[in-house]
Amino acid sequence: MPQSPHDRAAEYHNLAAHAHSAAAASHNQGSLTAHELSRQAHEHSTRAFEASRKAAEEHGEPEAADK
C-alpha cells in the first residue's frame, strides 16, 4: 500500500529525530560515527521538509508550501 505524502513526511521527521538523538549520544561518547549520524539527520530533515511541502501543494495549501 503506497504511503500518503503526509505519512512519508511524518516518517522522515521521525527518522531525523532519531538520527539527531543518536548523533547527540555519539558526540557525548566521542564516537567517530557522530558526524555520519549528523549528516543522516540533516538528510532526513531535508527529505521531511520536501515531503511536507509536496503534501501541502497536493492539498491546495500554497501558503504552506512557500514556507
Phi and psi in radians as a Rosetta constraint file:
Dihedral C 1 N 2 CA 2 C 2 CIRCULARHARMONIC -1.204 0.35
Dihedral N 2 CA 2 C 2 N 3 CIRCULARHARMONIC 2.563 0.35
Dihedral C 2 N 3 CA 3 C 3 CIRCULARHARMONIC -1.441 0.35
Dihedral N 3 CA 3 C 3 N 4 CIRCULARHARMONIC 2.573 0.35
Dihedral C 3 N 4 CA 4 C 4 CIRCULARHARMONIC -1.298 0.35
Dihedral N 4 CA 4 C 4 N 5 CIRCULARHARMONIC 2.793 0.35
Dihedral C 4 N 5 CA 5 C 5 CIRCULARHARMONIC -1.012 0.35
Dihedral N 5 CA 5 C 5 N 6 CIRCULARHARMONIC -0.609 0.35
Dihedral C 5 N 6 CA 6 C 6 CIRCULARHARMONIC -1.159 0.35
Dihedral N 6 CA 6 C 6 N 7 CIRCULARHARMONIC -0.722 0.35
Dihedral C 6 N 7 CA 7 C 7 CIRCULARHARMONIC -1.127 0.35
Dihedral N 7 CA 7 C 7 N 8 CIRCULARHARMONIC -0.715 0.35
Dihedral C 7 N 8 CA 8 C 8 CIRCULARHARMONIC -1.092 0.35
Dihedral N 8 CA 8 C 8 N 9 CIRCULARHARMONIC -0.786 0.35
Dihedral C 8 N 9 CA 9 C 9 CIRCULARHARMONIC -1.065 0.35
Dihedral N 9 CA 9 C 9 N 10 CIRCULARHARMONIC -0.776 0.35
Dihedral C 9 N 10 CA 10 C 10 CIRCULARHARMONIC -1.079 0.35
Dihedral N 10 CA 10 C 10 N 11 CIRCULARHARMONIC -0.696 0.35
Dihedral C 10 N 11 CA 11 C 11 CIRCULARHARMONIC -1.100 0.35
Dihedral N 11 CA 11 C 11 N 12 CIRCULARHARMONIC -0.774 0.35
Dihedral C 11 N 12 CA 12 C 12 CIRCULARHARMONIC -1.125 0.35
Dihedral N 12 CA 12 C 12 N 13 CIRCULARHARMONIC -0.671 0.35
Dihedral C 12 N 13 CA 13 C 13 CIRCULARHARMONIC -1.082 0.35
Dihedral N 13 CA 13 C 13 N 14 CIRCULARHARMONIC -0.736 0.35
Dihedral C 13 N 14 CA 14 C 14 CIRCULARHARMONIC -1.138 0.35
Dihedral N 14 CA 14 C 14 N 15 CIRCULARHARMONIC -0.741 0.35
Dihedral C 14 N 15 CA 15 C 15 CIRCULARHARMONIC -1.098 0.35
Dihedral N 15 CA 15 C 15 N 16 CIRCULARHARMONIC -0.716 0.35
Dihedral C 15 N 16 CA 16 C 16 CIRCULARHARMONIC -1.117 0.35
Dihedral N 16 CA 16 C 16 N 17 CIRCULARHARMONIC -0.769 0.35
Dihedral C 16 N 17 CA 17 C 17 CIRCULARHARMONIC -1.058 0.35
Dihedral N 17 CA 17 C 17 N 18 CIRCULARHARMONIC -0.754 0.35
Dihedral C 17 N 18 CA 18 C 18 CIRCULARHARMONIC -1.113 0.35
Dihedral N 18 CA 18 C 18 N 19 CIRCULARHARMONIC -0.781 0.35
Dihedral C 18 N 19 CA 19 C 19 CIRCULARHARMONIC -1.126 0.35
Dihedral N 19 CA 19 C 19 N 20 CIRCULARHARMONIC -0.678 0.35
Dihedral C 19 N 20 CA 20 C 20 CIRCULARHARMONIC -1.087 0.35
Dihedral N 20 CA 20 C 20 N 21 CIRCULARHARMONIC -0.751 0.35
Dihedral C 20 N 21 CA 21 C 21 CIRCULARHARMONIC -1.117 0.35
Dihedral N 21 CA 21 C 21 N 22 CIRCULARHARMONIC -0.752 0.35
Dihedral C 21 N 22 CA 22 C 22 CIRCULARHARMONIC -1.139 0.35
Dihedral N 22 CA 22 C 22 N 23 CIRCULARHARMONIC -0.694 0.35
Dihedral C 22 N 23 CA 23 C 23 CIRCULARHARMONIC -1.118 0.35
Dihedral N 23 CA 23 C 23 N 24 CIRCULARHARMONIC -0.742 0.35
Dihedral C 23 N 24 CA 24 C 24 CIRCULARHARMONIC -1.072 0.35
Dihedral N 24 CA 24 C 24 N 25 CIRCULARHARMONIC -0.758 0.35
Dihedral C 24 N 25 CA 25 C 25 CIRCULARHARMONIC -1.115 0.35
Dihedral N 25 CA 25 C 25 N 26 CIRCULARHARMONIC -0.710 0.35
Dihedral C 25 N 26 CA 26 C 26 CIRCULARHARMONIC -1.172 0.35
Dihedral N 26 CA 26 C 26 N 27 CIRCULARHARMONIC -0.684 0.35
Dihedral C 26 N 27 CA 27 C 27 CIRCULARHARMONIC -1.065 0.35
Dihedral N 27 CA 27 C 27 N 28 CIRCULARHARMONIC -0.702 0.35
Dihedral C 27 N 28 CA 28 C 28 CIRCULARHARMONIC -1.160 0.35
Dihedral N 28 CA 28 C 28 N 29 CIRCULARHARMONIC -0.449 0.35
Dihedral C 28 N 29 CA 29 C 29 CIRCULARHARMONIC -1.668 0.35
Dihedral N 29 CA 29 C 29 N 30 CIRCULARHARMONIC -0.062 0.35
Dihedral C 29 N 30 CA 30 C 30 CIRCULARHARMONIC 1.289 0.35
Dihedral N 30 CA 30 C 30 N 31 CIRCULARHARMONIC 0.436 0.35
Dihedral C 30 N 31 CA 31 C 31 CIRCULARHARMONIC -1.269 0.35
Dihedral N 31 CA 31 C 31 N 32 CIRCULARHARMONIC 2.492 0.35
Dihedral C 31 N 32 CA 32 C 32 CIRCULARHARMONIC -1.287 0.35
Dihedral N 32 CA 32 C 32 N 33 CIRCULARHARMONIC -0.268 0.35
Dihedral C 32 N 33 CA 33 C 33 CIRCULARHARMONIC -1.478 0.35
Dihedral N 33 CA 33 C 33 N 34 CIRCULARHARMONIC -0.067 0.35
Dihedral C 33 N 34 CA 34 C 34 CIRCULARHARMONIC -1.064 0.35
Dihedral N 34 CA 34 C 34 N 35 CIRCULARHARMONIC -0.675 0.35
Dihedral C 34 N 35 CA 35 C 35 CIRCULARHARMONIC -1.081 0.35
Dihedral N 35 CA 35 C 35 N 36 CIRCULARHARMONIC -0.782 0.35
Dihedral C 35 N 36 CA 36 C 36 CIRCULARHARMONIC -1.121 0.35
Dihedral N 36 CA 36 C 36 N 37 CIRCULARHARMONIC -0.711 0.35
Dihedral C 36 N 37 CA 37 C 37 CIRCULARHARMONIC -1.126 0.35
Dihedral N 37 CA 37 C 37 N 38 CIRCULARHARMONIC -0.664 0.35
Dihedral C 37 N 38 CA 38 C 38 CIRCULARHARMONIC -1.135 0.35
Dihedral N 38 CA 38 C 38 N 39 CIRCULARHARMONIC -0.703 0.35
Dihedral C 38 N 39 CA 39 C 39 CIRCULARHARMONIC -1.099 0.35
Dihedral N 39 CA 39 C 39 N 40 CIRCULARHARMONIC -0.750 0.35
Dihedral C 39 N 40 CA 40 C 40 CIRCULARHARMONIC -1.105 0.35
Dihedral N 40 CA 40 C 40 N 41 CIRCULARHARMONIC -0.720 0.35
Dihedral C 40 N 41 CA 41 C 41 CIRCULARHARMONIC -1.062 0.35
Dihedral N 41 CA 41 C 41 N 42 CIRCULARHARMONIC -0.753 0.35
Dihedral C 41 N 42 CA 42 C 42 CIRCULARHARMONIC -1.109 0.35
Dihedral N 42 CA 42 C 42 N 43 CIRCULARHARMONIC -0.745 0.35
Dihedral C 42 N 43 CA 43 C 43 CIRCULARHARMONIC -1.082 0.35
Dihedral N 43 CA 43 C 43 N 44 CIRCULARHARMONIC -0.788 0.35
Dihedral C 43 N 44 CA 44 C 44 CIRCULARHARMONIC -1.125 0.35
Dihedral N 44 CA 44 C 44 N 45 CIRCULARHARMONIC -0.683 0.35
Dihedral C 44 N 45 CA 45 C 45 CIRCULARHARMONIC -1.102 0.35
Dihedral N 45 CA 45 C 45 N 46 CIRCULARHARMONIC -0.721 0.35
Dihedral C 45 N 46 CA 46 C 46 CIRCULARHARMONIC -1.113 0.35
Dihedral N 46 CA 46 C 46 N 47 CIRCULARHARMONIC -0.769 0.35
Dihedral C 46 N 47 CA 47 C 47 CIRCULARHARMONIC -1.122 0.35
Dihedral N 47 CA 47 C 47 N 48 CIRCULARHARMONIC -0.672 0.35
Dihedral C 47 N 48 CA 48 C 48 CIRCULARHARMONIC -1.095 0.35
Dihedral N 48 CA 48 C 48 N 49 CIRCULARHARMONIC -0.751 0.35
Dihedral C 48 N 49 CA 49 C 49 CIRCULARHARMONIC -1.068 0.35
Dihedral N 49 CA 49 C 49 N 50 CIRCULARHARMONIC -0.819 0.35
Dihedral C 49 N 50 CA 50 C 50 CIRCULARHARMONIC -1.117 0.35
Dihedral N 50 CA 50 C 50 N 51 CIRCULARHARMONIC -0.725 0.35
Dihedral C 50 N 51 CA 51 C 51 CIRCULARHARMONIC -1.157 0.35
Dihedral N 51 CA 51 C 51 N 52 CIRCULARHARMONIC -0.663 0.35
Dihedral C 51 N 52 CA 52 C 52 CIRCULARHARMONIC -1.143 0.35
Dihedral N 52 CA 52 C 52 N 53 CIRCULARHARMONIC -0.743 0.35
Dihedral C 52 N 53 CA 53 C 53 CIRCULARHARMONIC -1.114 0.35
Dihedral N 53 CA 53 C 53 N 54 CIRCULARHARMONIC -0.733 0.35
Dihedral C 53 N 54 CA 54 C 54 CIRCULARHARMONIC -1.106 0.35
Dihedral N 54 CA 54 C 54 N 55 CIRCULARHARMONIC -0.752 0.35
Dihedral C 54 N 55 CA 55 C 55 CIRCULARHARMONIC -1.079 0.35
Dihedral N 55 CA 55 C 55 N 56 CIRCULARHARMONIC -0.713 0.35
Dihedral C 55 N 56 CA 56 C 56 CIRCULARHARMONIC -1.129 0.35
Dihedral N 56 CA 56 C 56 N 57 CIRCULARHARMONIC -0.738 0.35
Dihedral C 56 N 57 CA 57 C 57 CIRCULARHARMONIC -1.113 0.35
Dihedral N 57 CA 57 C 57 N 58 CIRCULARHARMONIC -0.730 0.35
Dihedral C 57 N 58 CA 58 C 58 CIRCULARHARMONIC -1.154 0.35
Dihedral N 58 CA 58 C 58 N 59 CIRCULARHARMONIC -0.435 0.35
Dihedral C 58 N 59 CA 59 C 59 CIRCULARHARMONIC -1.780 0.35
Dihedral N 59 CA 59 C 59 N 60 CIRCULARHARMONIC 0.281 0.35
Dihedral C 59 N 60 CA 60 C 60 CIRCULARHARMONIC 1.182 0.35
Dihedral N 60 CA 60 C 60 N 61 CIRCULARHARMONIC 0.655 0.35
Dihedral C 60 N 61 CA 61 C 61 CIRCULARHARMONIC -2.023 0.35
Dihedral N 61 CA 61 C 61 N 62 CIRCULARHARMONIC 1.203 0.35
Dihedral C 61 N 62 CA 62 C 62 CIRCULARHARMONIC -1.070 0.35
Dihedral N 62 CA 62 C 62 N 63 CIRCULARHARMONIC -0.553 0.35
Dihedral C 62 N 63 CA 63 C 63 CIRCULARHARMONIC -1.160 0.35
Dihedral N 63 CA 63 C 63 N 64 CIRCULARHARMONIC -0.566 0.35
Dihedral C 63 N 64 CA 64 C 64 CIRCULARHARMONIC -1.272 0.35
Dihedral N 64 CA 64 C 64 N 65 CIRCULARHARMONIC -0.583 0.35
Dihedral C 64 N 65 CA 65 C 65 CIRCULARHARMONIC -1.239 0.35
Dihedral N 65 CA 65 C 65 N 66 CIRCULARHARMONIC -0.448 0.35
Dihedral C 65 N 66 CA 66 C 66 CIRCULARHARMONIC -1.396 0.35
Dihedral N 66 CA 66 C 66 N 67 CIRCULARHARMONIC -0.271 0.35
